[in-house]
Amino acid sequence: MNSVPHRVLLPHWIFEQAADDEKELYRLVRRYIWQGYPDYKLIEIKGSFAICKRTDGFL
């Protein structure tokens, strides 16, 4: 499996809705990734990006 990280640009509404609550931010981002990018797994959040890895083995 390839371990190249992928960057997903996060929409602004996620940061507005989380309102400086880190647990809520991670919950919203995990849900966003799960719904829109089902083959991705969240590693971390850096700035406006979710750093993810693919779980299906492709680049």
Legacy VTK file of the C-alpha trace (Angstrom):
# vtk DataFile Version 3.0
C-alpha trace
ASCII
DATASET POLYDATA
POINTS 59 float
0.000 0.000 0.000
1.232 3.477 -0.841
1.729 5.828 2.114
1.803 9.093 0.133
-0.313 11.632 2.051
-3.138 13.384 0.233
-4.325 16.901 1.014
-8.047 17.659 0.986
-9.043 21.318 1.068
-11.661 21.791 3.774
-14.652 24.092 3.316
-14.813 27.247 5.413
-18.118 26.250 7.051
-16.385 23.456 8.977
-14.154 25.955 10.790
-17.083 28.301 11.422
-19.231 25.525 12.838
-16.442 24.150 15.038
-15.913 27.606 16.620
-12.467 26.953 18.164
-13.533 23.559 19.596
-10.839 21.107 18.478
-12.902 17.975 19.217
-15.798 19.353 17.180
-13.431 20.299 14.358
-12.046 16.759 14.136
-15.568 15.306 14.320
-16.774 17.512 11.459
-13.691 16.838 9.326
-13.916 13.064 9.858
-17.579 13.176 8.802
-16.767 15.341 5.761
-13.972 12.973 4.680
-16.114 9.885 5.336
-18.942 11.218 3.155
-16.960 12.804 0.324
-13.784 10.711 0.267
-14.729 7.198 1.418
-11.311 5.724 0.560
-9.430 8.289 2.664
-8.529 8.164 6.339
-7.803 11.362 8.267
-4.270 11.648 9.652
-4.231 15.280 10.802
-5.475 18.776 10.060
-2.947 21.374 8.874
-4.314 24.825 8.255
-7.216 24.527 5.813
-6.277 21.021 4.714
-7.026 17.530 5.937
-3.964 15.333 5.534
-5.197 11.866 4.639
-4.038 8.485 3.462
-5.846 6.294 0.983
-7.098 2.994 2.254
-7.699 1.350 -1.139
-4.039 1.095 -2.118
-4.031 3.484 -5.074
-2.140 6.776 -5.367
LINES 1 60
59 0 1 2 3 4 5 6 7 8 9 10 11 12 13 14 15 16 17 18 19 20 21 22 23 24 25 26 27 28 29 30 31 32 33 34 35 36 37 38 39 40 41 42 43 44 45 46 47 48 49 50 51 52 53 54 55 56 57 58
